[in-house]
Amino acid sequence: MSNQGKRQESVRAVTGTAYSYEGDWHALFSAAGIPNGTFNERLLPWINAQLSTSYVEINGAMNAFALSNGVASWNELGLFTIGGGGGGGGGVGNLNWGADGLLWGAANNIMWGL
């Protein structure tokens, strides 16, 4: 499996979705409360939340996320843990499907269900 496929597997493990690569990521962004936009427009704030950073350009943010997961670049990033990268905190961690059928998670000490 390619690294892109492994990244998608990591996202699907959290979202429980089976969309296209970008579709699975958009489901993750929505669950994290990231406003609508293009893939890169949503990926940047998601990474910033995961790393508790404030990158303003996507390539630097992607590589920082990869580094926080022990690899040198986004292209080398395969499987990873949502909410477990580098600086941790601030992002979406521990998303779980509840018995009520809602996706539950916590961000910034606020519990929510979708």
Order of alpha helices (4+ residues) and beta strands (2+ residues): alpha-alpha-alpha-alpha-beta-beta-beta
